[in-house]
Amino acid sequence: MHFAQLPQVEAAAVPADGLLLDVREDDEWAAGHVEGALHIPMGQVVARFDELTAAAGDGQRVHVMCRVGGRSAQVTQYLVAQGLDAVNVDGGMLAWDAAGRPMVSGPGGTAEGAFVL
């Protein structure tokens, strides 16, 4: 049996205006996240699938992210099976932070104090 390789992208290569789906839990999101990202925890992806497809619009690529890439890989696999153009962000938020990409935290979405939990 042959399985296709999971589509991945480096954190540094995610377009600034790309659709980013963060599948981490609420406490991880609150500590630090990408401004403008769509937050749907992994356990809610199936129930909130319509919200995701509405955000993706007409075939927009979905960049899926978690802390290190494990949860997002599973969600990416599911989204691809549903016919969406989805890619896993390799290394997740840790790679995002290491690449110097911007993050915000808290309810006000400020950069001060943002970190990866």
N, CA, C and O atoms as CSV, one atom per row, in Angstrom:
chain,resi,resn,atom,element,x,y,z
A,1,MET,N,N,0.846,-1.171,0.000
A,1,MET,CA,C,0.000,0.000,0.000
A,1,MET,C,C,0.896,1.240,0.000
A,1,MET,O,O,1.920,1.263,0.682
A,2,HIS,N,N,0.520,2.257,-0.752
A,2,HIS,CA,C,1.318,3.479,-0.874
A,2,HIS,C,C,0.530,4.649,-0.296
A,2,HIS,O,O,-0.631,4.872,-0.639
A,3,PHE,N,N,1.190,5.388,0.589
A,3,PHE,CA,C,0.570,6.565,1.179
A,3,PHE,C,C,1.284,7.801,0.662
A,3,PHE,O,O,2.514,7.844,0.621
A,4,ALA,N,N,0.519,8.795,0.272
A,4,ALA,CA,C,1.102,10.047,-0.210
A,4,ALA,C,C,1.747,10.784,0.950
A,4,ALA,O,O,1.273,10.727,2.085
A,5,GLN,N,N,2.829,11.470,0.648
A,5,GLN,CA,C,3.507,12.254,1.662
A,5,GLN,C,C,2.642,13.454,2.048
A,5,GLN,O,O,2.002,14.075,1.198
A,6,LEU,N,N,2.636,13.768,3.342
A,6,LEU,CA,C,1.850,14.886,3.844
A,6,LEU,C,C,2.445,16.197,3.343
A,6,LEU,O,O,3.645,16.424,3.499
A,7,PRO,N,N,1.627,17.063,2.745
A,7,PRO,CA,C,2.166,18.349,2.280
A,7,PRO,C,C,2.597,19.213,3.460
A,7,PRO,O,O,1.849,19.383,4.422
A,8,GLN,N,N,3.811,19.758,3.376
A,8,GLN,CA,C,4.365,20.591,4.444
A,8,GLN,C,C,4.981,21.855,3.871
A,8,GLN,O,O,5.323,21.923,2.690
A,9,VAL,N,N,5.117,22.859,4.738
A,9,VAL,CA,C,5.763,24.101,4.367
A,9,VAL,C,C,6.559,24.579,5.577
A,9,VAL,O,O,6.141,24.381,6.718
A,10,GLU,N,N,7.694,25.201,5.329
A,10,GLU,CA,C,8.492,25.788,6.404
A,10,GLU,C,C,7.762,27.021,6.950
A,10,GLU,O,O,7.074,27.720,6.207
A,11,ALA,N,N,7.916,27.276,8.234
A,11,ALA,CA,C,7.260,28.426,8.860
A,11,ALA,C,C,7.648,29.731,8.168
A,11,ALA,O,O,6.811,30.618,7.997
A,12,ALA,N,N,8.902,29.849,7.775
A,12,ALA,CA,C,9.370,31.080,7.130
A,12,ALA,C,C,8.742,31.296,5.759
A,12,ALA,O,O,8.746,32.415,5.245
A,13,ALA,N,N,8.198,30.228,5.158
A,13,ALA,CA,C,7.638,30.323,3.811
A,13,ALA,C,C,6.129,30.571,3.784
A,13,ALA,O,O,5.550,30.713,2.707
A,14,VAL,N,N,5.488,30.624,4.946
A,14,VAL,CA,C,4.048,30.880,4.979
A,14,VAL,C,C,3.820,32.341,4.582
A,14,VAL,O,O,4.397,33.238,5.196
A,15,PRO,N,N,2.991,32.593,3.568
A,15,PRO,CA,C,2.748,33.982,3.139
A,15,PRO,C,C,2.121,34.812,4.261
A,15,PRO,O,O,1.297,34.311,5.027
A,16,ALA,N,N,2.512,36.064,4.349
A,16,ALA,CA,C,1.988,36.960,5.393
A,16,ALA,C,C,0.468,37.069,5.329
A,16,ALA,O,O,-0.185,37.265,6.353
A,17,ASP,N,N,-0.097,36.943,4.122
A,17,ASP,CA,C,-1.549,37.051,3.971
A,17,ASP,C,C,-2.226,35.686,3.836
A,17,ASP,O,O,-3.399,35.605,3.471
A,18,GLY,N,N,-1.485,34.616,4.130
A,18,GLY,CA,C,-2.041,33.265,4.004
A,18,GLY,C,C,-3.020,32.941,5.123
A,18,GLY,O,O,-2.970,33.537,6.199
A,19,LEU,N,N,-3.905,31.997,4.859
A,19,LEU,CA,C,-4.857,31.532,5.864
A,19,LEU,C,C,-4.144,30.546,6.778
A,19,LEU,O,O,-3.670,29.501,6.333
A,20,LEU,N,N,-4.074,30.888,8.050
A,20,LEU,CA,C,-3.396,30.060,9.041
A,20,LEU,C,C,-4.428,29.521,10.021
A,20,LEU,O,O,-5.170,30.286,10.637
A,21,LEU,N,N,-4.471,28.198,10.160
A,21,LEU,CA,C,-5.367,27.535,11.102
A,21,LEU,C,C,-4.536,27.032,12.268
A,21,LEU,O,O,-3.667,26.179,12.086
A,22,ASP,N,N,-4.790,27.547,13.458
A,22,ASP,CA,C,-4.082,27.140,14.672
A,22,ASP,C,C,-4.966,26.152,15.418
A,22,ASP,O,O,-6.069,26.499,15.839
A,23,VAL,N,N,-4.488,24.918,15.585
A,23,VAL,CA,C,-5.299,23.867,16.192
A,23,VAL,C,C,-4.901,23.579,17.639
A,23,VAL,O,O,-5.268,22.542,18.193
A,24,ARG,N,N,-4.148,24.502,18.250
A,24,ARG,CA,C,-3.744,24.315,19.647
A,24,ARG,C,C,-4.906,24.614,20.598
A,24,ARG,O,O,-5.935,25.159,20.200
A,25,GLU,N,N,-4.711,24.245,21.854
A,25,GLU,CA,C,-5.731,24.470,22.883
A,25,GLU,C,C,-5.773,25.949,23.284
A,25,GLU,O,O,-4.867,26.717,22.961
A,26,ASP,N,N,-6.837,26.332,23.991
A,26,ASP,CA,C,-7.060,27.732,24.348
A,26,ASP,C,C,-5.908,28.354,25.139
A,26,ASP,O,O,-5.546,29.505,24.897
A,27,ASP,N,N,-5.321,27.596,26.094
A,27,ASP,CA,C,-4.234,28.159,26.894
A,27,ASP,C,C,-2.983,28.395,26.052
A,27,ASP,O,O,-2.255,29.361,26.280
A,28,GLU,N,N,-2.733,27.522,25.088
A,28,GLU,CA,C,-1.594,27.706,24.188
A,28,GLU,C,C,-1.808,28.934,23.304
A,28,GLU,O,O,-0.894,29.729,23.086
A,29,TRP,N,N,-3.018,29.069,22.807
A,29,TRP,CA,C,-3.393,30.213,21.957
A,29,TRP,C,C,-3.224,31.523,22.727
A,29,TRP,O,O,-2.668,32.486,22.200
A,30,ALA,N,N,-3.700,31.560,23.969
A,30,ALA,CA,C,-3.642,32.783,24.773
A,30,ALA,C,C,-2.197,33.214,25.035
A,30,ALA,O,O,-1.914,34.411,25.093
A,31,ALA,N,N,-1.281,32.256,25.192
A,31,ALA,CA,C,0.122,32.577,25.471
A,31,ALA,C,C,0.787,33.273,24.286
A,31,ALA,O,O,1.584,34.193,24.465
A,32,GLY,N,N,0.457,32.830,23.085
A,32,GLY,CA,C,1.041,33.434,21.895
A,32,GLY,C,C,0.499,32.784,20.640
A,32,GLY,O,O,0.422,31.559,20.546
A,33,HIS,N,N,0.123,33.614,19.670
A,33,HIS,CA,C,-0.413,33.101,18.415
A,33,HIS,C,C,-0.123,34.090,17.293
A,33,HIS,O,O,0.338,35.206,17.534
A,34,VAL,N,N,-0.396,33.667,16.081
A,34,VAL,CA,C,-0.201,34.523,14.920
A,34,VAL,C,C,-1.438,35.404,14.764
A,34,VAL,O,O,-2.565,34.912,14.710
A,35,GLU,N,N,-1.206,36.711,14.693
A,35,GLU,CA,C,-2.318,37.637,14.530
A,35,GLU,C,C,-3.066,37.316,13.233
A,35,GLU,O,O,-2.452,37.146,12.180
A,36,GLY,N,N,-4.386,37.235,13.319
A,36,GLY,CA,C,-5.209,36.959,12.148
A,36,GLY,C,C,-5.435,35.485,11.884
A,36,GLY,O,O,-6.204,35.130,10.991
A,37,ALA,N,N,-4.776,34.613,12.651
A,37,ALA,CA,C,-4.972,33.174,12.462
A,37,ALA,C,C,-6.369,32.771,12.926
A,37,ALA,O,O,-6.948,33.398,13.814
A,38,LEU,N,N,-6.895,31.724,12.317
A,38,LEU,CA,C,-8.166,31.147,12.734
A,38,LEU,C,C,-7.865,30.108,13.797
A,38,LEU,O,O,-7.080,29.190,13.560
A,39,HIS,N,N,-8.477,30.239,14.966
A,39,HIS,CA,C,-8.218,29.304,16.062
A,39,HIS,C,C,-9.365,28.318,16.199
A,39,HIS,O,O,-10.468,28.684,16.602
A,40,ILE,N,N,-9.095,27.064,15.859
A,40,ILE,CA,C,-10.044,25.969,16.073
A,40,ILE,C,C,-9.247,24.822,16.681
A,40,ILE,O,O,-8.494,24.157,15.969
A,41,PRO,N,N,-9.396,24.571,17.996
A,41,PRO,CA,C,-8.660,23.470,18.606
A,41,PRO,C,C,-8.923,22.146,17.869
A,41,PRO,O,O,-10.009,21.923,17.334
A,42,MET,N,N,-7.920,21.292,17.856
A,42,MET,CA,C,-7.985,20.038,17.102
A,42,MET,C,C,-9.278,19.259,17.363
A,42,MET,O,O,-9.886,18.737,16.428
A,43,GLY,N,N,-9.691,19.181,18.607
A,43,GLY,CA,C,-10.894,18.423,18.955
A,43,GLY,C,C,-12.192,19.024,18.439
A,43,GLY,O,O,-13.245,18.396,18.542
A,44,GLN,N,N,-12.133,20.236,17.885
A,44,GLN,CA,C,-13.338,20.907,17.384
A,44,GLN,C,C,-13.360,21.045,15.863
A,44,GLN,O,O,-14.319,21.581,15.308
A,45,VAL,N,N,-12.327,20.573,15.191
A,45,VAL,CA,C,-12.208,20.783,13.743
A,45,VAL,C,C,-13.394,20.184,12.982
A,45,VAL,O,O,-13.943,20.834,12.092
A,46,VAL,N,N,-13.787,18.982,13.312
A,46,VAL,CA,C,-14.891,18.348,12.589
A,46,VAL,C,C,-16.189,19.115,12.813
A,46,VAL,O,O,-16.932,19.363,11.863
A,47,ALA,N,N,-16.470,19.492,14.061
A,47,ALA,CA,C,-17.706,20.202,14.383
A,47,ALA,C,C,-17.744,21.604,13.774
A,47,ALA,O,O,-18.817,22.127,13.472
A,48,ARG,N,N,-16.565,22.209,13.596
A,48,ARG,CA,C,-16.507,23.585,13.084
A,48,ARG,C,C,-15.984,23.631,11.646
A,48,ARG,O,O,-15.465,24.655,11.202
A,49,PHE,N,N,-16.123,22.524,10.927
A,49,PHE,CA,C,-15.609,22.416,9.567
A,49,PHE,C,C,-16.193,23.487,8.643
A,49,PHE,O,O,-15.474,24.032,7.806
A,50,ASP,N,N,-17.483,23.797,8.783
A,50,ASP,CA,C,-18.115,24.824,7.944
A,50,ASP,C,C,-17.465,26.190,8.143
A,50,ASP,O,O,-17.317,26.955,7.191
A,51,GLU,N,N,-17.080,26.494,9.374
A,51,GLU,CA,C,-16.401,27.754,9.677
A,51,GLU,C,C,-15.065,27.821,8.934
A,51,GLU,O,O,-14.686,28.868,8.408
A,52,LEU,N,N,-14.371,26.708,8.900
A,52,LEU,CA,C,-13.087,26.645,8.213
A,52,LEU,C,C,-13.260,26.781,6.706
A,52,LEU,O,O,-12.519,27.529,6.067
A,53,THR,N,N,-14.223,26.074,6.130
A,53,THR,CA,C,-14.415,26.164,4.681
A,53,THR,C,C,-14.874,27.562,4.273
A,53,THR,O,O,-14.534,28.031,3.187
A,54,ALA,N,N,-15.641,28.231,5.133
A,54,ALA,CA,C,-16.046,29.609,4.837
A,54,ALA,C,C,-14.823,30.524,4.830
A,54,ALA,O,O,-14.710,31.407,3.979
A,55,ALA,N,N,-13.911,30.315,5.775
A,55,ALA,CA,C,-12.696,31.137,5.846
A,55,ALA,C,C,-11.782,30.861,4.655
A,55,ALA,O,O,-11.110,31.764,4.155
A,56,ALA,N,N,-11.764,29.613,4.208
A,56,ALA,CA,C,-10.889,29.231,3.090
A,56,ALA,C,C,-11.423,29.756,1.765
A,56,ALA,O,O,-10.669,29.885,0.800
A,57,GLY,N,N,-12.704,30.058,1.710
A,57,GLY,CA,C,-13.267,30.600,0.478
A,57,GLY,C,C,-13.125,29.642,-0.688
A,57,GLY,O,O,-13.307,28.433,-0.544
A,58,ASP,N,N,-12.802,30.191,-1.828
A,58,ASP,CA,C,-12.738,29.405,-3.056
A,58,ASP,C,C,-11.336,28.852,-3.283
A,58,ASP,O,O,-10.566,29.389,-4.080
A,59,GLY,N,N,-11.014,27.773,-2.575
A,59,GLY,CA,C,-9.759,27.070,-2.826
A,59,GLY,C,C,-8.518,27.669,-2.206
A,59,GLY,O,O,-7.409,27.310,-2.601
A,60,GLN,N,N,-8.666,28.584,-1.233
A,60,GLN,CA,C,-7.485,29.158,-0.592
A,60,GLN,C,C,-6.752,28.084,0.208
A,60,GLN,O,O,-7.380,27.274,0.889
A,61,ARG,N,N,-5.440,28.082,0.123
A,61,ARG,CA,C,-4.627,27.118,0.859
A,61,ARG,C,C,-4.743,27.391,2.357
A,61,ARG,O,O,-4.713,28.541,2.796
A,62,VAL,N,N,-4.878,26.306,3.138
A,62,VAL,CA,C,-4.954,26.389,4.592
A,62,VAL,C,C,-3.621,25.908,5.154
A,62,VAL,O,O,-3.220,24.768,4.919
A,63,HIS,N,N,-2.934,26.778,5.896
A,63,HIS,CA,C,-1.674,26.444,6.557
A,63,HIS,C,C,-2.023,26.045,7.986
A,63,HIS,O,O,-2.487,26.881,8.762
A,64,VAL,N,N,-1.805,24.783,8.345
A,64,VAL,CA,C,-2.243,24.255,9.634
A,64,VAL,C,C,-1.064,24.205,10.602
A,64,VAL,O,O,0.016,23.725,10.261
A,65,MET,N,N,-1.292,24.713,11.820
A,65,MET,CA,C,-0.209,24.837,12.783
A,65,MET,C,C,-0.638,24.404,14.179
A,65,MET,O,O,-1.782,24.608,14.586
A,66,CYS,N,N,0.310,23.797,14.910
A,66,CYS,CA,C,0.144,23.532,16.338
A,66,CYS,C,C,1.456,23.928,17.011
A,66,CYS,O,O,2.132,24.838,16.531
A,67,ARG,N,N,1.830,23.281,18.092
A,67,ARG,CA,C,3.061,23.670,18.787
A,67,ARG,C,C,4.300,23.188,18.038
A,67,ARG,O,O,5.214,23.969,17.774
A,68,VAL,N,N,4.328,21.878,17.692
A,68,VAL,CA,C,5.510,21.332,17.021
A,68,VAL,C,C,5.217,20.637,15.697
A,68,VAL,O,O,6.146,20.324,14.954
A,69,GLY,N,N,3.956,20.392,15.387
A,69,GLY,CA,C,3.614,19.809,14.096
A,69,GLY,C,C,2.873,18.487,14.122
A,69,GLY,O,O,2.423,18.027,13.073
A,70,GLY,N,N,2.728,17.862,15.274
A,70,GLY,CA,C,2.050,16.565,15.347
A,70,GLY,C,C,0.545,16.660,15.185
A,70,GLY,O,O,-0.037,15.976,14.343
A,71,ARG,N,N,-0.085,17.501,15.982
A,71,ARG,CA,C,-1.542,17.665,15.880
A,71,ARG,C,C,-1.922,18.259,14.535
A,71,ARG,O,O,-2.896,17.840,13.910
A,72,SER,N,N,-1.145,19.240,14.098
A,72,SER,CA,C,-1.464,19.881,12.818
A,72,SER,C,C,-1.298,18.904,11.662
A,72,SER,O,O,-2.014,19.014,10.667
A,73,ALA,N,N,-0.380,17.957,11.764
A,73,ALA,CA,C,-0.220,16.947,10.710
A,73,ALA,C,C,-1.483,16.099,10.600
A,73,ALA,O,O,-1.926,15.781,9.496
A,74,GLN,N,N,-2.059,15.735,11.734
A,74,GLN,CA,C,-3.287,14.939,11.720
A,74,GLN,C,C,-4.446,15.730,11.122
A,74,GLN,O,O,-5.228,15.199,10.333
A,75,VAL,N,N,-4.552,16.992,11.499
A,75,VAL,CA,C,-5.621,17.835,10.966
A,75,VAL,C,C,-5.407,18.060,9.470
A,75,VAL,O,O,-6.366,18.020,8.698
A,76,THR,N,N,-4.170,18.294,9.055
A,76,THR,CA,C,-3.871,18.468,7.625
A,76,THR,C,C,-4.305,17.240,6.845
A,76,THR,O,O,-4.926,17.359,5.788
A,77,GLN,N,N,-3.985,16.068,7.356
A,77,GLN,CA,C,-4.373,14.826,6.693
A,77,GLN,C,C,-5.895,14.750,6.533
A,77,GLN,O,O,-6.389,14.362,5.475
A,78,TYR,N,N,-6.626,15.116,7.570
A,78,TYR,CA,C,-8.083,15.125,7.515
A,78,TYR,C,C,-8.590,16.122,6.473
A,78,TYR,O,O,-9.466,15.795,5.673
A,79,LEU,N,N,-8.037,17.345,6.482
A,79,LEU,CA,C,-8.499,18.383,5.555
A,79,LEU,C,C,-8.225,18.009,4.105
A,79,LEU,O,O,-9.062,18.245,3.233
A,80,VAL,N,N,-7.063,17.429,3.844
A,80,VAL,CA,C,-6.736,16.983,2.491
A,80,VAL,C,C,-7.729,15.903,2.050
A,80,VAL,O,O,-8.186,15.902,0.907
A,81,ALA,N,N,-8.058,14.988,2.963
A,81,ALA,CA,C,-9.032,13.931,2.644
A,81,ALA,C,C,-10.415,14.512,2.350
A,81,ALA,O,O,-11.206,13.902,1.631
A,82,GLN,N,N,-10.706,15.689,2.906
A,82,GLN,CA,C,-11.990,16.356,2.650
A,82,GLN,C,C,-11.956,17.205,1.391
A,82,GLN,O,O,-12.956,17.830,1.038
A,83,GLY,N,N,-10.814,17.235,0.710
A,83,GLY,CA,C,-10.710,17.965,-0.550
A,83,GLY,C,C,-10.172,19.384,-0.439
A,83,GLY,O,O,-10.173,20.119,-1.427
A,84,LEU,N,N,-9.709,19.786,0.748
A,84,LEU,CA,C,-9.155,21.129,0.902
A,84,LEU,C,C,-7.674,21.148,0.530
A,84,LEU,O,O,-6.981,20.136,0.632
A,85,ASP,N,N,-7.213,22.292,0.107
A,85,ASP,CA,C,-5.785,22.504,-0.151
A,85,ASP,C,C,-5.172,22.896,1.185
A,85,ASP,O,O,-5.206,24.065,1.570
A,86,ALA,N,N,-4.612,21.921,1.892
A,86,ALA,CA,C,-4.067,22.154,3.227
A,86,ALA,C,C,-2.631,21.667,3.301
A,86,ALA,O,O,-2.268,20.653,2.705
A,87,VAL,N,N,-1.813,22.419,4.054
A,87,VAL,CA,C,-0.416,22.044,4.281
A,87,VAL,C,C,-0.100,22.186,5.765
A,87,VAL,O,O,-0.616,23.075,6.442
A,88,ASN,N,N,0.750,21.302,6.256
A,88,ASN,CA,C,1.209,21.347,7.633
A,88,ASN,C,C,2.393,22.304,7.746
A,88,ASN,O,O,3.319,22.247,6.937
A,89,VAL,N,N,2.363,23.184,8.749
A,89,VAL,CA,C,3.503,24.070,8.989
A,89,VAL,C,C,4.521,23.264,9.788
A,89,VAL,O,O,4.320,22.987,10.970
A,90,ASP,N,N,5.605,22.894,9.134
A,90,ASP,CA,C,6.634,22.038,9.718
A,90,ASP,C,C,7.268,22.714,10.938
A,90,ASP,O,O,7.784,23.827,10.839
A,91,GLY,N,N,7.226,22.045,12.067
A,91,GLY,CA,C,7.818,22.587,13.284
A,91,GLY,C,C,6.892,23.462,14.095
A,91,GLY,O,O,7.239,23.859,15.207
A,92,GLY,N,N,5.708,23.776,13.559
A,92,GLY,CA,C,4.679,24.506,14.285
A,92,GLY,C,C,5.103,25.867,14.817
A,92,GLY,O,O,5.934,26.557,14.227
A,93,MET,N,N,4.513,26.231,15.941
A,93,MET,CA,C,4.777,27.540,16.545
A,93,MET,C,C,6.220,27.674,17.013
A,93,MET,O,O,6.765,28.778,17.027
A,94,LEU,N,N,6.839,26.570,17.393
A,94,LEU,CA,C,8.251,26.657,17.791
A,94,LEU,C,C,9.104,27.098,16.608
A,94,LEU,O,O,10.000,27.927,16.763
A,95,ALA,N,N,8.832,26.549,15.429
A,95,ALA,CA,C,9.565,26.948,14.222
A,95,ALA,C,C,9.203,28.370,13.815
A,95,ALA,O,O,10.060,29.127,13.359
A,96,TRP,N,N,7.930,28.735,13.980
A,96,TRP,CA,C,7.465,30.092,13.665
A,96,TRP,C,C,8.256,31.108,14.496
A,96,TRP,O,O,8.778,32.090,13.969
A,97,ASP,N,N,8.330,30.849,15.803
A,97,ASP,CA,C,9.052,31.731,16.713
A,97,ASP,C,C,10.544,31.765,16.365
A,97,ASP,O,O,11.149,32.837,16.341
A,98,ALA,N,N,11.136,30.603,16.096
A,98,ALA,CA,C,12.560,30.524,15.753
A,98,ALA,C,C,12.874,31.277,14.461
A,98,ALA,O,O,13.978,31.793,14.289
A,99,ALA,N,N,11.897,31.336,13.556
A,99,ALA,CA,C,12.088,32.049,12.286
A,99,ALA,C,C,11.908,33.557,12.450
A,99,ALA,O,O,12.083,34.315,11.497
A,100,GLY,N,N,11.556,33.987,13.665
A,100,GLY,CA,C,11.373,35.414,13.913
A,100,GLY,C,C,10.068,35.971,13.392
A,100,GLY,O,O,9.921,37.184,13.243
A,101,ARG,N,N,9.114,35.090,13.111
A,101,ARG,CA,C,7.812,35.548,12.625
A,101,ARG,C,C,7.026,36.164,13.781
A,101,ARG,O,O,7.183,35.727,14.921
A,102,PRO,N,N,6.189,37.161,13.520
A,102,PRO,CA,C,5.498,37.878,14.600
A,102,PRO,C,C,4.406,37.053,15.285
A,102,PRO,O,O,3.739,36.224,14.665
A,103,MET,N,N,4.251,37.313,16.590
A,103,MET,CA,C,3.213,36.686,17.407
A,103,MET,C,C,2.587,37.747,18.296
A,103,MET,O,O,3.194,38.781,18.575
A,104,VAL,N,N,1.375,37.477,18.733
A,104,VAL,CA,C,0.683,38.317,19.700
A,104,VAL,C,C,0.147,37.415,20.805
A,104,VAL,O,O,0.122,36.193,20.662
A,105,SER,N,N,-0.282,38.028,21.912
A,105,SER,CA,C,-0.828,37.229,23.009
A,105,SER,C,C,-1.985,37.952,23.661
A,105,SER,O,O,-2.211,39.140,23.432
A,106,GLY,N,N,-2.709,37.213,24.476
A,106,GLY,CA,C,-3.778,37.771,25.287
A,106,GLY,C,C,-4.965,38.237,24.481
A,106,GLY,O,O,-4.952,38.205,23.251
A,107,PRO,N,N,-6.005,38.675,25.194
A,107,PRO,CA,C,-7.242,39.097,24.546
A,107,PRO,C,C,-7.072,40.346,23.692
A,107,PRO,O,O,-7.798,40.529,22.714
A,108,GLY,N,N,-6.114,41.214,24.051
A,108,GLY,CA,C,-5.901,42.431,23.276
A,108,GLY,C,C,-5.025,42.219,22.061
A,108,GLY,O,O,-4.925,43.097,21.204
A,109,GLY,N,N,-4.387,41.059,21.978
A,109,GLY,CA,C,-3.543,40.772,20.833
A,109,GLY,C,C,-2.307,41.637,20.735
A,109,GLY,O,O,-2.013,42.175,19.667
A,110,THR,N,N,-1.570,41.784,21.842
A,110,THR,CA,C,-0.351,42.587,21.816
A,110,THR,C,C,0.872,41.687,21.677
A,110,THR,O,O,0.857,40.533,22.103
A,111,ALA,N,N,1.923,42.225,21.080
A,111,ALA,CA,C,3.149,41.469,20.880
A,111,ALA,C,C,3.934,41.291,22.174
A,111,ALA,O,O,4.693,40.333,22.323
A,112,GLU,N,N,3.746,42.217,23.103
A,112,GLU,CA,C,4.489,42.164,24.365
A,112,GLU,C,C,4.100,40.919,25.170
A,112,GLU,O,O,2.926,40.690,25.460
A,113,GLY,N,N,5.100,40.134,25.515
A,113,GLY,CA,C,4.875,38.959,26.349
A,113,GLY,C,C,4.413,37.719,25.604
A,113,GLY,O,O,4.142,36.702,26.242
A,114,ALA,N,N,4.313,37.759,24.288
A,114,ALA,CA,C,3.882,36.581,23.530
A,114,ALA,C,C,4.973,35.516,23.567
A,114,ALA,O,O,6.151,35.815,23.375
A,115,PHE,N,N,4.575,34.286,23.813
A,115,PHE,CA,C,5.509,33.169,23.809
A,115,PHE,C,C,4.787,31.891,23.416
A,115,PHE,O,O,3.557,31.841,23.396
A,116,VAL,N,N,5.563,30.857,23.102
A,116,VAL,CA,C,4.995,29.568,22.708
A,116,VAL,C,C,4.880,28.697,23.935
A,116,VAL,O,O,5.870,28.423,24.612
A,117,LEU,N,N,3.662,28.262,24.219
A,117,LEU,CA,C,3.413,27.390,25.359
A,117,LEU,C,C,3.351,25.970,24.893
A,117,LEU,O,O,3.148,25.063,25.701
